Amino acid sequence: MNVKLRVLTAGVLFFTGQVVFAQKDTTGSKKDKEQKIEEIVVLGYSKTSTKAKSSAASVTIGSETLENRPNISVLNSIQGTAPGIVANSASGSPGSGKFNIIIRGLSSLNGSTDPLYVIDGIITSGSQFRNLNPNDIDTFSILKDAQATAIYGNRAANGVVVITTKGGKFNSKLRISYDALTSFSVLPKTDYNMSSGQQLLQVQKNAGGGKGATMSQNDINNFTTNTDWRDLFSRVGMSQQHTLSVSAGGENISNFVSLGYVDSEGNIRGTDFKRFTLRNNLNGKSNDGKLTFGAIIGLGFSKRNQLDDETNTAINANTVQNPLFGTVLSAPYLAAPTFSNGLGLFNQIGTASGNGNGAYILYDNIMGGIRNQFTETSLTANVSANYKLTSDLSIGNRTGVDYKNYQRQFARAANGYLSLVVAAGQGAKYGGFEQFNTVNDLTFNTTTNITYNHSFGDHTITAAAYLDYIKVNWQSYTQQQNGLDPLVWEFGAGTGYVPFNPATPNIYRPTASALKVTAGTLAYFGTLDYDYQGKYGVSGVIRRDGSYRFPKDNRWETFWSVAARWNIDKENFMEGSGFNLLKLRASLGTTGNQNLFTVANNTNVLTVGPSSYLDYNGPNPTTAPAYQSLPGYYLANLGNQNLKWEEVKQLDLGVDFNYKGLVEGTFDYYQKRTSRLFNSIPVTYVTGQGSLRGNNGVMDNKGVEGSLRIHILRKANTKLSIFGNVGYNSNKIVSMEANDLTGDTVDGVGGPADQWQLYPYLGVNPSNGEQLFLDKNGNVTQTPTAGDRRLTGKSPMPKYTGGFGFNFQHDGFFVDALFSYQKGGYIYDNLYSWVMNPSYAASGLNVSADLLNAWTPNNTNATVPSLSAVNSTLEGSSDRYLYKSDFVRLKNVSVGYTFSKKTLGNLPINSIKVFAQAENIYTFTGWKGFDVEPITTYSLNVYPNPKTYSVGVNVDF
């Protein structure tokens, strides 16, 4: 692997694999230098520590792991890099914000489960980081136990992610770096054994429905049309990304400037992403060193074209509106489309969307019939200063803003097929509509602290007090124009709008709406750290939090943590043992969750779910008809004066070790209990509402996690290390007053969250081809009922997650590989159930060729039920299509060569690195669908993560 050298005020910072080390002294013998290498731990509120003196369970991922990856979001690059964190992308659409980031298991059933994200000390409302250049990131730290997270109190129940961006170094010369990456991505394939055109016709003939049922066997045998719809709906996506950075530093001022550009094509036609980023990080200090200050500003602008289903869950299962089904369900016996727009298609098929014509409609959607464009302008900025009043006492402040402007332009095009069908149904001349939605999201955060640090003899005490204030202003504006004239309409231009006519009030009527939310939190807290001889240490945090969400009597809550460590390697009896580090640590503490709901992409979690409110219900006769079409109000939620915070209490026991620099690792055991779970409390319907928001239940997460790195070779010119990490988590609902067990997935006491409740599928009855199931009494049946379902103990959440790989370097040549894996989760493969359904074939959709081997009187040992089975609709509540989501994935492999200054001679270049890499190149799994990675209950609506091949260059001047 390539090791970069960077100068720090404290000495030298360099990276080895995924671990960050600081060398405090550049003098002395080689042995002395090795002994003084200490790992830096990045903690909350800009605090740092060494690995030896930290009592927190956290992991810091260095920039070497994040740079030069073909991923728009940094979250795509951390899968498999750290134990105890589930990091899965739920969509491969460029710029998507659909991620599953879970630290040490689900901490809430209905509240937010996202970790808190902090960038350069400022809490951010973002969770997708599409406007943050991963090449600008210096460290990505994951805080996991109570000692690490309690300092963030009310928003840290799900863990904390602390991101620090790069900066210049004092007393460093001008350095210019240029990074370029060109990538090609392809859509992965399913393993459903989909039918060819001829096979689909044969399935239809066997099932007695569809086009094939009307054809002779001879016509089917001689049928030749076999359209490759995968080629029509998808493409090889080409992407490029460029980063130019400049850094320099004098005695009192240092600066880092970065400019980035990304242009990425999606694998589904009609999807793409472009981004521009600019970052400037300035640091300074006074001559006497008493005053230190900094100013950081990050600008980003991105534009992406997405499928409507990315944010519109209402069309997840819609086979004429969701193009993700086009590559699988389109009938291959249909000829390739010849129309240029939806009008040509409408003239060809009229309003007949059945008989396989849905493939043509989906194709029109991605070719311009549906337009869905998002732009995002973001600004993150903060200023900080710290002044030493005395040698022991200092005061500081960091104030910043996180501002995002989201704009969505959505249209059913004037000549789009769906627009024309709707217009025909209304008797209107013009169809289509265009919608504009603008969201302004501003988070203001200021933190003031006073810190006392004093050493006397073998003792060191550090105490600090903080005041933390967050204010959020969120506004949303939506306008929609119905009726578009195709002669003059152009997407986003505001032209071609058909004027409203009172004589026809149900068509061409524009609509507008607005929403404004103001929210905030206030907290004050203190921290205490004590160290004795570097052998023993204790730490503590106590924090008092207030939130606008709760009733006055429950608005404030106290969170805390205590921790201790014992550095055994510092004891006299360990001398000569070879251990550079052997440390035991323990922590216990609480954090809170005030976020009552999970939120949609691009929504600030602080703005969602006040305790009770009235919502205006306007007189829209088509979407919200009020009484006699008059304006009115309705109660959207009952207030609950007893509503309280969710509380998470966590115990952590850990050990960190480093043996002779050859073997290093960390292991943890934790118990995490969430009490006062956010849940719906049933109430009488006399109020007009059947429930209210309240606290009901207790849930546990218990687990172990560990990481290990072994340095096999450490020669001057050859280095080889292998690494691995694993996290195991067991989730269990301990108690719940209202236990709803009526669905296929339930939160049942004694089992995990989202537990599958299904009846077992046994196979095919050889006597008649019907499906066989097991009822609640253990009897075989062909007619199971909902009452036959039983708790399975299985859920979509994997129990085991982690990664492993190696880093190899010989002279300038390097090879790095990273594998990620998960095990223990179960997902229902809806799409597979569709392609195994003969009625879908009869309606003109493609199905699996496995149906050709279905049960018949002459094929009684078949594993596929009869195409005419009477109970063919009853498998939906069975485990027939419930599959393990286990996988081992070659997440990333890179090969390259670094030309050193010595090799480059007199060229004005310090180094050049050229490399090739592959992302998601191969996945070992039993899953048959596109992508096993997304953690979801059902497999519908999955834009798969692509396989990506890249070549790149890094040049340092």
N, C-alpha and C positions, 0 to 999 in steps of 0.2 A: 504494500500500500504506500501511498505517497504521504510523507510526513512534512508538514509545513511548520516553519519556525516563525514565531511572532514575539516581539519585544514587549514586555510589560514594565510598569514602574517598579514592580517587585522583583523583577528579574526576567526569566524566560518562561514563555508558555508554549508547550508543544503537545501534540496529540499522538496518542498511541491507540489505534483502534477506536473504540467508542469512549475512552476515558480521558479526562482532562487532567494534566499534571502541571504543577508550578515548581520551578527550580529557583530557590530563593537566593542562591549565592553562585557566582560564576568563578569563584576562586577556589583554590585548594586542590586536593588530589581527586582522581576519578572516583575513588571509593567514597570520599566525603560527599561529592556531588550526588552520587546515587542514593546515599542515605538521606539527603535533604529533599529528595523528590517527594512531594505531597500532593494528593489529589484534592482539587478544589470542589467544594460542594456549594451550589448556588441555592440559596434559601429565599424566604419571602421578604418583601419590603427592602429589596436591594442588599440583604445581608448575605454574606458568604462565610464559609468556614473551611477548614481542612477536613479531609476524611477522618483523620485521627481524632479530631476534637468534636466532630459532629455526633449528636445523639439521635439524629433524625433518620427515618427510612425514606430515602430519596435516591434518584438516579439522574445523572447529568449526561446528556448526549451531546457530543462535540460537533463542530461544524463539518468535520470530515465525513460524518455519516449522512449529512443533509445536503451537502453541496453536490452540484452536477448530477442531480437525479432528474429524470424527465417528468417530474410531478409538479403540478401547478400549486397544490397545497402541501405545506410541510407535513401535515398529518398523514399523507400517503407514504411518507418516508420513514415513519417510526415503527411500523409494524415489525414485530420480531426483534426489536432492539433492546427492549427492557422488560423485566419480569413484572407481573402483576397488572399489566395494562392491556386491555383489548383495544386494538386500533384497526378498524375495518372500514373500508370505503364501501358505501351502499350504492354508489353510482360511478360509472366510468365516464360520464358526460364531462367534457372539459369545463372546469370551473364550478363543478357541483359542490353544494354545501352539505350533501348527505353523508355524514360520517357517524360511525359508532365508536365513541371513545369512552370506555368504561374502566375505571381504576378500582381494583379490588372489589369487583362485583357491583350489582345494582344496589344502590342505597335508597331507592324510593320506588314505589309502585306507580304512582300517578304524578309525582312531582318531577322536576327536571333531574336528569341523571348525568348531565354534562359537567365536566370539571370546570373550575374557574380558570380563565386564561388571563395572564398578566404579561404585558409586553413592556419591557424597560421600566418596570415599577408601576405602570398604570393599568388598572383593571379595564379590560376591553369588553364590549358587547358582542364582538365577533366570535364565531366558533368555526369558521371555515378557512380563514386566512388566504382567500383567493387573491387578495391585493397585497400580500406580504411576500417579498422575494425570498425564497429559502436560502439563496446565496448570501443574503444579508445577515443571517442568523449566526451568532457566535456559539450560544449554548441553548439547549432545550432541556429544561429540568422538570422532572415529574415528582411532586411532593405527595407522599402516600399516607404516612401515619399521622396521628394526632399531634405529635410534637412538631412536625413540619407544616401541618395545615391549620392548626388552631389559631395561628396568628392572623389568618384570614376569616376566622369566625363564621359569620352568617352565610357565606357563599362557598365554604370549603368542604361541605359534607361529601362531595363527590371527588375530592382530590383537587389539586392545583397544578397547573402547568405554567411555569415561569420561563419566558423567552427573553433572552438578552441579545441585542443586535451588536454588530461589530463596531469598533471604534478605533481611532488612531492611537498611537503610542507616543508618549513624551520622548523627546530627544531621539527621534527617528527620522531618517531621510525620506525623501519623497518616494512613494511606491505606487506604481500603476499596475493594475491587474485587469486582464480581459479574459472572460470565460464565454465559450460558445458551445452550443449543443444542438445537434440536428437529430431528430428522432422520427421513426416510422412505427406506427402501431397498427395492429390487426385485431379484429374481433374474434374472440374465442368461439369454438363450436360447441354445440350440444352433443350429447351421446344418446339421443332419443331414437336413432335409426329411422329418420324421417323418410317418407315415401317419395318415390319418383312420380312423375305424372302418370305413368302406366300403372304403378302399384296403387296409387290413390284411386284410380278408376276401378281397379279390381276390388279394393276394399269396399267401395260404394256399391258395386254390383253384389258382393257377398252380403252386404248389410241391407240391400234393397232400398237404397235412397241416394239421391244425388245424380249427377250426370252419368256416372258409370252404370247406374241401374237401368238407364234407357238405351245402353249400347249393347251390341252383340259381343260375344266373347272374341270373335275374330277381329272386330274393330278395336277392341282393347288390346289384343295381342299385337296389332300392327300400329298402335298409337305411338307417335314419335315426339310430340311436343313435351319438353321438360325444362321449363323456364327456371333459371337460377335466380330466385328472388333475393337470396342473400347478397348477390352481386349488385342487385338493383337498389337495395335499401342501405347497404354498407359500402365502405371504401377503406383503402389503406390511408390512415390519417398521417399527415406530415406535420411535424412541429419543429419550431426553432426557438431557441432562447439565448439571449445575450445579456451579459452583465459587465459593465465597465466600472471599476472602482478606483478611487484615488485616496491615499492616506499619507499623512505627514504629521510631524510633531516637533515643536520646539521645547524650550525649557519649561514654559508655563502654559502652552496651548497645544492641543492635538486635535486633529479633525479627520473624519472619514466621510467620503462622499461616494454614493453608488447610484448608478443609473441602469435600469433593467428593462428588457422588452421580451415578451413572449407572444408567439402566434401559434395556436394549436388547433388542428382540425380534429373533430370527433369522428369516431368510426361509423356512427349512424349519420347519413347525409342530412344536412340542414343544421348540424350542431358544430359549434366552434367557439374559440375563446381567444381574445387578445388582451394584453395587459401592458401598461407602462408603470414603472415605479421609480421614485426618486427618494433617496434617503441622505440626510446629513446629520452626523453625530459629532457634536463639539464638546470637548472637555477642557477644563482649565483649572489653574490653581494660582494662588498668590506666591510671591517670592518666599515668604516665611512659612508657607505650607499650611497656614491656619484655615484659609478659605479654599474650598474646592467647589467647582460648579460645573454644570453641564446643560446643554440644550440639544434636544433631539427632535427632528421632524421627519416624518415619513409620509409621502404622498403616493397615492395609487389611483389609477383609472383603468377599469376593465370593461369590456363589452363581450357578451356571450349570447349566442343563439342556442336555446334549449328546446327540447321537446316539451309540450304542454304538460305531459304526465309528470315531469320532474317536480312540479309544485302543485299539481292538480290531482289529488288522490281520487277524485270522483270518476276519472276515466281509467283507473288502473286496470280494469278488466274489460275495457271497451274495445272490441276488435275492429271498429271502424274509426276510432279516434286515437288509439295508442300505437304509433309506428313500431314500437319495440316488438310487437307480435308479427311484423311483416316478414322477417327473415325465416320464421318458423311456420306460421299458420297459413301463409299464402299458398294457394293450390298450384303446383308446378305444371298442371295440364293447361293452365291459362297462358295465352300468348303474352309476351312482354307488352307493356303499355305503349300506345302510339299517340295519345293525346298530348297536347302542349300545355293545357291547363284544365281546371275543373269544368269549364264550360264545354270543352270537347268531350270530357267524360260524361257530363250530364246529358249531352245530346246523344251519347252512345248507349247509356244504360237507364236514363231517366232516374226515377227514385228507387229503382230495384237494387238495394244494397246487399241482398242475399246471393245465394248461388256462387259464392266465392268472389263476388265483386268487391268485397271489403278490401281485398288486396290492392285494387286500383284506387280505392278511396284513400287508403293509408299512404300510397305512393304520392297521390296528389297533395296530401297533407305535408309531407316532408319536402316536396318540390315547390312549395309556396302557398298552398291552400290554407295553411295555418302558419302564422308568424308569431314568434315568442322571443322577444329580445330584452335582455337585461343590461343596464349599464350601472356601474358602481363607482362612485368617486369617494375616496376615503382620505382622511387626514388623521394621523396620530402625532401628537406633539406634546412635549413636556419640558419643563425647566426645573432644575434642581440645584440646591446649594446647601453646603454644610460648613459651619464655622466652629472652630475649636475655641471655646471661651477660655478654657484652661488646658493644661496638658491632659486632663482626665475628662473634661466635660465639653460636649459639643451639642449644637442645635442644628437642625436641618429641616428642609421642606422640599417636597416634590409635588408639583402641580401640573396637571396635563388634561388634555381633551382627546376623546376618541370620537370622531365625527364621520358619519357615513351618509351618503345620499344615494338611495337606490331609485332607479327609474325602470319601470317595466312597460314595454309597449307590446300589446297583444292584439292580434287581429285574425278574424276569419276573413280571408281576402275576398274582394268583390267578386272575383270569378272563381273562387274556391268551390269545390263540389258541395261541401257541407253548407256553405252559405246559400247556394242556389236551391238546395233541397228545402231548407227552412223557408226561403222566400216563396217557393212554390206552394208550400203548405199554408202560408199566410195569405196567399193571393197577392203578394207584393211584387212590384217590378224589380226592385233592387234588394239584394240580400247583403249579408255580411255585417260586421261591426268592428270597431276599433276602440281599444281601451288603453288609457294611460293611467298608471299608478305611480305616485311619487312618495317616497318615505324619507324623512329627515330624522336622523337618529344621532343625538348628541349626548355623550356621557362625559361629565366633568368630575374629576377626581383630584382631591388634594389631601396630602398626608404631611403632618408636622410631627417631628420627633425631637426628643432631648435624650442624649445618651451619656452615660457615665461609665468610663472604663478605667479600672485602676488595678495595678499589680503591686504586690508587696510580698517579698520573700518568694515562697513557692505558690502563692495564691494569686488568682486573677478573677476579678469580678466585673461583669458587664451588666448594667441595668439600663433599660430604656423605657420611655413612655411615649405613646403615640396618640394622635387624634386623626381619624380617617373619615372623610366626608365624600359622599357620592351623590350626584344630582343627575337625573336623566330627563331630557325633553325629547319626546317622540311625536311626530306628526305624520299623518298619512292622508293623501288626497287621491281620489279616483274619479275619472271622467270617462264616460262611454258614449260613443256615437253609433247609433243603429241606422243602417242603410248607407251603402257605399256605391258610388257611381263608377263602374269599371273604366270609363273613358278617361277620367281625370284623377282617380284615386291613386295615391302612392303611399306606401307604408311609412308612417311617421311624419308625413309632410303636412297633415291637416287639410288635405284637398279631397274633393270628391264626396263631401258629406251631403246626403240628401236632406233637405230641410224638413222639419216637423210640420205636419198638417193636422190641425185639430179635428178634421173630418175623419181621419183614420188614426185615432189616438193610440192604438196598440202596435203601430209600426213607426219606424223612423224617430222614435222618441229618445232624446239624449237623457242621460242620468248623471248625477254627481253625488259624491259623498265625501265626508271628511271625518277624521278622528284625531284627537289630541290626548296625550297622556303625559303627566308629570309624576315622577317617582323619585325616591331617594332613600339613602340609608346613612346612618351616623354611628360611629363606633369610637370608643376609646379603650386602650389596652396597654398592658405593660409586659415586658419580658425581662427575665433574669437568667444569667449564665454564670456558673462558677466552675473554675478549674483549679485542681491541685496537682502540681508537678507534672502535668500532662498525663497523669495516671487516672485520675478520677474527675468526673464532671457531673454536674446536675444542671438542669435547665427547667424553666417554667414559663408559661404564658397564661395570662388571665385577660379576657376580653369581654366587654359589655357592648352589645349590639342593639340597635333600634331600627325597625323597619316600618314603612308606611302601610304595609299590607294587613297588619293585624289590629284587632280592637285595642283600644287605649290601654286596657289593663294587661294585655299580653304583648305589647309592642316591644318591650325590652327583654333581652335574654342574655344570660352569662355563659360563656364558653371558656374552657381552660385546658391546659395540658401540663403534665410533669414528665420529666425524663431523666435518666441517669445512664452513665457509661463507665466502663472499667477497661482501661487500656492494659491488658495483661502483659503485652510485650514490653512494657516499661518496667515491670517488676524485676528485681534482681535475680530471682530464680529463673527468669527466661533468658538471661544473658547467654549467648552462644547457641540459642535454639534455632536461629535462622529466620525467625519471624520478624519481618519489618513492621508488621501490623497484626495484632490479634486483639480485637475489641469486642466486648459484650455490651449491649445497650438494651434499654427497655423504656417504653413510654406508655402513658395512659392519658386520655383526654377526650374532650367533646368538641364537636362542631355542629353547625346548624344548617338547615335548609329552609329558606323562605319562599322558594320558587314552587308554587302550587301546581304548575302545569308544565308539561313539555311544550316547546314552542316550535313553530315552523321556521324554516330557513329564512334568514334575513330579519328575524324578529328579536328585539332586545328582550331578554327573559324578565327583566325588571318591570316591563310594561304590561305583563300579562297577569290577569287573575286577581283583581282587588276582591276584598271579602264580600261585598255586595254592591250592586249598582242597578240603575234603571237604564234601559236601552230603548232608544227611540225606534218606533216601528212605523215607517212611512206608508202612504197609501198607494203602493205599487201593486196593481191588481195582478201582475204576473209573477212577482217574486215574493211579496209579503202583503197580501190583502188584509187590511185592517177592517174593523167593523164598519160595514156600509161604505167601504173605501175611504174612510176618514182617518186623519192622522191619529195615532194613539201611542200609548206606552205599554210595555209589558215588563213584568218582573223577571229578569234573566237569572237571578240567583238570590236565594235567601241568605241574609246575613246571619252569622254565627258568632256570638260574643265570646264563645269558648274556644274559638280557633287559635291554635298555637303553632309554634315552629316544629318542624320535624327535627329530632335530635339524633345525632350519630355519636355513639361512644365507642372508642377503639383502644384496644390493647395491642401492643407490638413488642415482640422479643426478637432481637437480631444479633448476628455476629458478622463482623467484617475481618478479613484476614489477607495477608500478603506474605508468602513464604519465599524468601530470598529473591524476590522479584520474578520468580519462575511461575508461581501459581497465585492467583489473586481471585477473591470472590466475596460474595455476601449472601447470607441466608436469613429469611425472616419467617416468623409465624405470627399471624394476627387473628384477632377476633373483633368483629365490627357489628354492633347492634344498632339498628334504627328503631326508635320508638316514636310514638305519636305520628304514625304514618298518615299522610294525606289521603283521605278516602271520602267517598260519598256516604253520608249517614241517611238512611231511609226515614222519611217523615210522612205524615198524612197528606193526601192530595187535596185536602180542604184549602190549602194555601195556593193551589195551582202548580205546586212543585212537588215532585216525589222524593227529593233528597236535598241535602245541603252539604256544603263543604265542611269537613271536620277532620278530627284525628281519630283513627281507628286502626290499631294493629301494631305489631312488633315483628321485625324481620332481622334475621342474622346472616352475616357473611363471615365465613371462617376459611382460612387458607394458609398455604405456605408458598414461598417463592424464593428463588435463588438464581444467582448468576456466577459463572466461573470462566476464567480465562487462563489458558496455559501457554506460556511462551516456550515453544519447543526449540527454536533456534534463535540465538541472540548474538550472532557474529557481526563483525563490523559491516560487512557488505551483504549479509544474508539474514533475514529475519522471517520467522514463521510462528504464528500464534493461532490457536483455535479457541473458540469461545462458544458458550451456550447459556441460555437462560430458560427458566420454566416458572410458570405460575399456576397454582391450583386453587380454585375457589369453589366453596360449597355454599349455596344460597338456600335459605329455608325461612318460610313464613311461620313464625312462632305462635302468633295469636291474631285473631281478628273477630270482632263482634258480629259483623255482617259478612258471612262467607257465601258468596255467590258462586254456585257450581252448576250453572245452566249452560255454559258454552263449551266449545271444543278446546279452548284455552282458558284456564281459570287460575285464580290465586287461592289455592286451597291450603288450609292450615296443615302444617307438617311437610309440605312439599315446596319446590322452588317457585319463584314468580313465573307467570305465564306457562304454567304446567299444562301439558297436553292431556286432555281427557277424551279418550277415544275407545272404541271397541276393537278387539283384535280381528284382523283379516286372516283367514285360514287358507284361502286358495279357491280352486274351482271344483264344483261338484261334478265328478266324472259322469254322472248319470244324466244330467240335464244342462250342464254348462253354466249354472247359476253361481254367483259368488257365495262363499261360505264365511260366516263370522261366528264369534263366540259371544253368547249372551252373558248377562250378569251372574247367572247361576252355573256357568261353565258348560252350557250345552251348545252344541253346534246348531246354527240357525241360518236361514236364508232371508229372514225378515227381522233384522235387529231394529230396536227403537232407541230413542235418545236415552232412555233409562238404562240401556245396556252399556253405556260408556263407563269407563273406569279411569281413575287417576293412574297415569303411567310413570310418574316420577321424572319425566323427560321435559326439557324446555329448550327454547332456541339458544340460550346462553351456553357457550362452551365452558367446560370445567377446567380444561388445561389449555394454556396458551404459552407461546414463547418463540424462541428462535435460536439458531446456531449457525456457525460458519467458520471461516478462516480468513486470515490476512497473510499474504506472502509477499516478500520483497527481496530482490536480488539486484544489487547495484541500482540501476534506474528502473528496472522492470518490476511490475507489481501485478498481482492477481488478488482480488477480494471477492468473497462470496457470502451471501446472506440468505438463509432459509428461514421461513416463518411457518408456524404450524398452530393448529387448534384441534381440540378433541372434546367430545362429550355433549355437543349441541345437536338438536334435532329440528329440522325444518320440513314443512309440508310442501311437496313439490306440486303446486297447482298446475303449472304448465305441462308437466308430465301427465297429470291426470286428464288434461284436455286432449293431448295428442293420443291418449289411449281410449278415447271416448268415440265409439262408432257414430253417434248422433252428430258429432262435429264434422265427420267426413260427409255425412248426408247433407249437411248445410253448406258444403263447399269449402270447408277448411281442411288444411293438410293434417294428416295424422301419422302415427308411427307405422312403419311397415310390419311391426310385430303383430298387428291386428290380422295379418294374413295367416297367422298361425293360431287363430282363435279356435275355441272349442267348436267342434261339429260332431254329429253322430259317428263320423268316421275318424275323428281325431279326439278321442275322449281323454287322453292323457295331457292335454294342452294346459299351459299355465296362464293362458289368456282366456277370460270368460267368453261365452257365446256372444256374438255380435247382436243377438236379439234377447239377451238376458233380461228377464223381467225386473230384477233388482239392480240394474246397472246404475241407478242413481243413489244407492245406499252406501257406497264406499266413501263418501265425503266425510263422514264422521268416524271412519275407521282409520287404522294405521297403515293401510295399503300403500299410500304414497308419502308416508312419514319416513324421512331418510336422515342419516347422520350427516352433519355438516363438517365432518373431520377432513382435514387436509394437511399436507406438507407441501409448501410452495417454494420454489426457487425464486425468492423475491427479487434479488438483484445479484448480478455477477458483472464484474468489471475487470478489464485487462488493459494495461497501458504501459507507457514508458515515459520517464521524466528525464529530459536533457538538462544536465546541471550547468552551472556557469562555467565550470572547467571545460565541459564538452563544447559549449557554445563559443568559447574563445573571446574574441574582441567584440562580438555583437553586443549592442546595448540592451541585452536581455539577461535577466538573472536566471530564469528557468522556463522551460516549455514542457508541458505535460500533454501527451496525446493519448486518447483512450477510446475504447469501445465497451459498451455495456448492454445488458438486456434486463428488462424488468418484467416480472410475472411470467417468466419464460416457460415454466412447466409446473403443473400442479398434480400431485399424487392424491387422488380422491376417488371415492365411490359415487360421488354426486354426478348426476347425469345432465344437469342444467348448464346454462351459460357460465355461471360464476358462483362458486360456493362461498365466497368471502362475505357478502352482506349478511348481517345478523338480523333476521326477520322471521316472522311466523310463517308467512306464505311467500312462495317464490315468484309471484306475479310482479310485473313492472320492474324488472331488473335490467338496468343498462350496464352490461358487464364491464369490469375492469379489463382493459386491453393488454395484450402482449406487446411490449415496446422494445425496439432495438435502436440504439443511439451511438453516435460517434461525436467526440468532443475534443476541445483543446482548451488549455489554460495557459496563459502567457503572463509572466511577471516581469515588469520592467524595473 
